[in-house]
Amino acid sequence: MLEILKDTPRPQIIRWVAIYMVVAGLFTICSGLLLTLAGGLAGLGSAAGLGALAGGEAPEARAVAAAAGMLTAVSGIVLFFGLLSIVTGPAMIVVGWGLFNRVRWARMGTVVIAGLSVITSLLGLFTGGGIINLVWVLVSGFVAYLFYTDPGIKTEFGE
């Protein structure tokens, strides 16, 4: 058991994490929709730009084509993160509901979702994300560790 949480009742921790899961799930869905839209539009725009520049012999046309090609690659990454968010957001809400109701699978669902959040936040951190990705890595990693190892939380779910 973690020393800093030794006096905190486990039902209260579970309630906090359930609220976190639902709120983060809603934000994840919204950001996923925006990322998917932005990635799709950027991809379409860069593809149209590449099509318009095809066959251009001027040095400027080659430079613009290279930039448009890079935009296409970046838009693919943004689109991937958007679609991943659209999938994980509802899963977070379902797990949050399970935590509120003390459904047995919700404890391991929390571990899995928090673990996925660590991975996606690390990917975001390495692809130019800011300090917020580091915060999500730490928070999600702590939640996954706590729900996987804490005997008091396991007891709350009948394990």
Helices and strands as residue ranges (DSSP letters): G 3-5, H 10-53, H 59-100, H 105-126, H 131-149, H 151-156
